[in-house]
């Protein structure tokens, strides 16, 4: 991560530290939290998760914008490692190939990582004109990279990671599937725009050599998201809810100290 200037390193460390403080403050607020899905009982999604993680042929790497990491209540990314065995999440504003172990391993196998992001040079996985190309992709273990953030954040991350984009093969799919998200919870730019989880589930259906394994992955990924949405909507808006976070009880010195520790862990 040497490409980050000191200000950017501090910004990333501050974002991670803020997320930590929120989690600590939630726990101090007396709320019971499920150890598996890290959600309070009314929002627990464990009933929708598989008994054991699903071992897909495709490895999934999610590059997550720091702001999206803080949108945990409606983010789909926290659900994905609860379903898929080969699922890794990295947080940052931009990335290079050398800082991502999965990418360097993929390049070591003389393969290009697959970046799920639309573009003029992208392979359309469900296009009849690319049948042979897709069959060739299915014959090897692939690394699928997804960008997690709003469209504006994702585009910015792409523009700020030119070296990574250059060594990837972009892929896309043509889907008219509507998102599980109801507009009352989270609005997408267009009806056909999907969440990171839904996009991953759809891509696995097109990339996995085993249709059974791909179908199982899609079933549990989308099932966990539906459960999350249903639980969220079932919480009454009229109920007198406790404050989302307890009052901050940490001193400025402690905050700065923890930010410094995180900065050392991430960049040294």
C-alpha positions as CSV (number, residue, x, y, z in Angstrom):
1,X,0.0,0.0,0.0
2,X,3.0,2.3,-0.5
3,X,1.1,4.2,-3.2
4,X,-1.0,6.0,-0.6
5,X,0.2,9.3,0.5
6,X,0.3,10.0,4.3
7,X,-3.1,11.9,4.3
8,X,-4.8,9.0,2.5
9,X,-3.3,6.5,4.9
10,X,-4.7,8.5,7.8
11,X,-8.1,8.8,6.2
12,X,-8.3,5.0,5.7
13,X,-7.2,4.3,9.2
14,X,-9.7,6.8,10.6
15,X,-12.5,5.1,8.7
16,X,-11.6,1.7,10.0
17,X,-11.2,3.1,13.6
18,X,-14.6,4.7,13.3
19,X,-16.2,1.4,12.4
20,X,-14.5,-0.3,15.4
21,X,-15.8,2.4,17.7
22,X,-19.3,2.0,16.5
23,X,-19.2,-1.7,17.1
24,X,-17.8,-1.2,20.6
25,X,-20.5,1.4,21.4
26,X,-23.2,-0.9,20.1
27,X,-22.0,-3.7,22.4
28,X,-21.7,-1.3,25.4
29,X,-25.3,-0.2,24.7
30,X,-26.5,-3.5,26.1
31,X,-27.8,-4.9,22.8
32,X,-27.5,-8.7,22.3
33,X,-25.6,-9.5,19.2
34,X,-25.6,-12.8,17.3
35,X,-22.0,-14.2,17.2
36,X,-22.4,-15.7,13.8
37,X,-24.0,-12.9,11.7
38,X,-23.1,-10.0,14.1
39,X,-26.7,-8.7,14.1
40,X,-29.2,-8.1,16.9
41,X,-31.7,-10.9,17.4
42,X,-34.6,-9.1,15.5
43,X,-32.3,-8.8,12.5
44,X,-30.5,-12.2,12.7
45,X,-30.2,-14.0,9.4
46,X,-28.7,-17.2,10.5
47,X,-31.8,-19.2,9.6
48,X,-31.1,-18.5,6.0
49,X,-27.4,-19.5,6.0
50,X,-26.0,-22.9,4.9
51,X,-24.8,-25.3,7.6
52,X,-21.3,-25.2,6.1
53,X,-19.7,-22.7,3.8
54,X,-20.1,-23.5,0.1
55,X,-16.8,-24.3,-1.7
56,X,-17.0,-22.9,-5.1
57,X,-14.4,-23.3,-7.8
58,X,-14.4,-19.5,-8.3
59,X,-12.7,-17.4,-5.7
60,X,-14.4,-14.1,-4.9
61,X,-12.6,-10.9,-4.0
62,X,-14.6,-7.9,-3.0
63,X,-12.9,-4.4,-3.1
64,X,-15.1,-2.4,-0.8
65,X,-15.2,1.4,-0.5
66,X,-14.7,2.5,3.2
67,X,-18.1,4.3,3.2
68,X,-19.9,1.1,2.2
69,X,-18.2,-0.7,5.0
70,X,-20.1,1.6,7.4
71,X,-23.5,0.9,5.8
72,X,-23.7,-2.4,7.6
73,X,-27.4,-2.5,8.2
74,X,-28.3,-2.8,4.5
75,X,-25.0,-3.8,3.0
76,X,-25.0,-7.3,1.4
77,X,-21.3,-7.8,1.5
78,X,-21.2,-9.0,5.2
79,X,-23.5,-11.8,4.2
80,X,-21.3,-13.2,1.5
81,X,-18.5,-14.7,3.6
82,X,-21.2,-16.3,5.7
83,X,-22.2,-18.3,2.5
84,X,-19.1,-18.7,0.4
85,X,-15.9,-20.3,1.6
86,X,-13.7,-18.5,-1.0
87,X,-14.7,-15.0,-0.3
88,X,-12.3,-12.2,0.7
89,X,-13.1,-8.5,1.4
90,X,-10.5,-5.7,1.1
91,X,-11.3,-2.1,2.1
92,X,-9.8,0.9,0.4
93,X,-10.2,3.8,-2.0
94,X,-7.8,2.3,-4.6
95,X,-5.8,-0.8,-5.1
96,X,-2.7,-2.1,-7.0
97,X,-2.1,-5.8,-8.1
98,X,0.9,-6.2,-5.8
99,X,-1.0,-5.5,-2.6
100,X,-3.7,-8.2,-3.3
101,X,-2.4,-11.7,-2.7
102,X,-5.3,-13.4,-4.6
103,X,-4.4,-11.3,-7.6
104,X,-0.7,-12.1,-7.6
105,X,-1.5,-15.8,-7.1
106,X,-3.9,-15.6,-10.1
107,X,-1.3,-13.9,-12.3
108,X,1.2,-16.5,-11.1
109,X,-1.0,-19.1,-12.7
110,X,-0.8,-17.1,-15.9
111,X,-4.4,-16.2,-15.7
112,X,-6.1,-12.8,-15.8
113,X,-8.4,-12.0,-12.8
114,X,-12.0,-11.3,-13.9
115,X,-13.4,-7.9,-13.0
116,X,-17.2,-7.7,-12.9
117,X,-17.7,-4.2,-14.3
118,X,-19.3,-3.1,-17.5
119,X,-17.2,-1.7,-20.4
120,X,-16.7,-1.8,-24.1
121,X,-14.0,-4.5,-23.8
122,X,-15.9,-6.7,-21.3
123,X,-16.8,-10.3,-22.1
124,X,-20.6,-10.7,-21.9
125,X,-20.9,-14.0,-20.0
126,X,-24.5,-14.7,-21.2
127,X,-24.0,-13.7,-24.8
128,X,-24.3,-16.5,-27.4
129,X,-21.3,-14.9,-29.2
130,X,-19.1,-15.7,-26.3
131,X,-20.1,-19.3,-25.6
132,X,-16.6,-20.7,-26.4
133,X,-14.9,-18.1,-24.3
134,X,-17.1,-18.7,-21.3
135,X,-16.6,-22.5,-21.6
136,X,-12.9,-21.9,-21.5
137,X,-13.3,-19.7,-18.4
138,X,-15.4,-22.5,-16.8
139,X,-12.6,-25.0,-17.3
140,X,-10.3,-23.2,-14.9
141,X,-10.5,-21.9,-11.4
142,X,-11.2,-18.2,-11.7
143,X,-10.7,-15.2,-9.5
144,X,-13.8,-12.9,-9.7
145,X,-13.3,-9.3,-8.5
146,X,-16.3,-7.2,-7.5
147,X,-16.4,-3.5,-6.6
148,X,-18.6,-2.6,-3.7
149,X,-19.9,0.9,-3.4
150,X,-22.3,3.3,-5.0
151,X,-22.0,3.7,-8.7
152,X,-20.1,7.0,-8.2
153,X,-17.8,5.4,-5.6
154,X,-17.2,2.3,-7.8
155,X,-16.3,4.4,-10.9
156,X,-13.9,6.5,-8.8
157,X,-12.2,3.4,-7.4
158,X,-11.9,2.0,-11.0
159,X,-10.3,5.3,-12.2
160,X,-7.9,5.4,-9.2
161,X,-6.7,1.8,-9.7
162,X,-5.4,1.8,-13.3
163,X,-2.7,-0.8,-12.8
164,X,-5.2,-3.3,-11.4
165,X,-7.7,-2.7,-14.2
166,X,-5.0,-3.1,-16.8
167,X,-4.2,-6.7,-15.8
168,X,-7.8,-7.7,-15.4
169,X,-10.3,-9.1,-17.9
170,X,-13.6,-7.2,-17.5
171,X,-16.7,-9.3,-17.6
172,X,-20.4,-8.4,-17.6
173,X,-23.8,-9.9,-18.0
174,X,-27.2,-9.0,-19.5
175,X,-29.8,-9.3,-16.9
176,X,-33.3,-7.8,-16.5
177,X,-33.5,-9.2,-13.0
178,X,-34.8,-6.6,-10.5
179,X,-33.0,-6.2,-7.2
180,X,-34.4,-7.8,-4.0
181,X,-34.0,-4.4,-2.4
182,X,-37.4,-2.6,-2.2
183,X,-37.2,1.0,-3.2
184,X,-38.4,1.9,0.3
185,X,-35.1,0.6,1.8
186,X,-32.5,1.4,-0.8
187,X,-32.8,3.0,-4.2
188,X,-30.8,1.8,-7.1
189,X,-30.0,4.0,-10.2
190,X,-32.1,1.7,-12.4
191,X,-34.5,-1.2,-11.8
192,X,-32.0,-3.7,-13.3
193,X,-29.1,-2.5,-11.1
194,X,-28.2,-5.2,-8.6
195,X,-26.5,-5.3,-5.3
196,X,-22.9,-6.7,-5.0
197,X,-24.3,-10.0,-3.6
198,X,-26.9,-10.4,-6.3
199,X,-24.3,-9.6,-9.0
200,X,-22.0,-12.2,-7.5
201,X,-24.7,-14.9,-7.4
202,X,-25.6,-14.2,-11.1
203,X,-21.9,-14.3,-12.2
204,X,-21.3,-17.6,-10.4
205,X,-24.2,-19.1,-12.3
206,X,-22.3,-18.3,-15.5
207,X,-18.8,-19.1,-14.4
208,X,-19.0,-22.2,-12.2
209,X,-18.3,-25.5,-13.9
210,X,-20.8,-27.2,-11.5
211,X,-24.3,-26.0,-12.1
212,X,-25.4,-27.7,-8.8
213,X,-22.8,-25.8,-6.8
214,X,-23.6,-22.5,-8.6
215,X,-27.3,-23.0,-7.9
216,X,-26.7,-23.8,-4.3
217,X,-24.6,-20.6,-4.0
218,X,-27.2,-18.5,-5.6
219,X,-30.0,-20.0,-3.5
220,X,-28.2,-19.2,-0.2
221,X,-26.8,-15.8,-1.2
222,X,-30.2,-14.5,-2.4
223,X,-32.0,-16.3,0.4
224,X,-29.8,-14.5,3.1
225,X,-30.4,-11.2,1.4
226,X,-34.2,-11.7,1.3
227,X,-34.1,-12.7,5.0
228,X,-32.1,-9.5,5.8
229,X,-34.6,-7.3,3.9
230,X,-37.6,-9.0,5.4
231,X,-36.2,-8.7,8.9
232,X,-35.4,-5.0,8.4
233,X,-38.8,-4.2,7.0
234,X,-40.5,-6.1,9.9
235,X,-39.0,-3.8,12.5
236,X,-41.7,-1.3,13.2
237,X,-40.8,2.3,12.4
238,X,-43.2,3.5,15.0
239,X,-41.5,1.6,17.8
240,X,-39.5,3.7,20.3
241,X,-36.1,2.6,19.4
242,X,-33.1,3.1,21.5
243,X,-30.4,5.5,20.2
244,X,-28.4,3.8,17.4
245,X,-25.2,4.5,19.3
246,X,-24.4,5.1,22.9
247,X,-22.8,8.4,23.7
248,X,-19.2,8.5,22.8
249,X,-17.2,7.7,25.9
250,X,-13.7,7.6,24.5
251,X,-11.3,10.4,24.9
252,X,-9.7,12.1,21.9
253,X,-6.3,10.7,22.9
254,X,-7.7,7.1,22.8
255,X,-9.2,7.7,19.4
256,X,-6.0,9.1,18.0
257,X,-4.0,6.3,19.5
258,X,-6.2,3.6,18.0
259,X,-6.1,5.3,14.6
260,X,-2.3,5.3,14.8
261,X,-2.3,1.6,15.7
262,X,-4.5,0.7,12.8
263,X,-2.3,2.8,10.5
264,X,0.7,0.9,11.6
265,X,-1.0,-2.5,11.1
266,X,-2.2,-1.6,7.6
267,X,0.8,0.2,6.1
268,X,3.9,-1.1,8.0
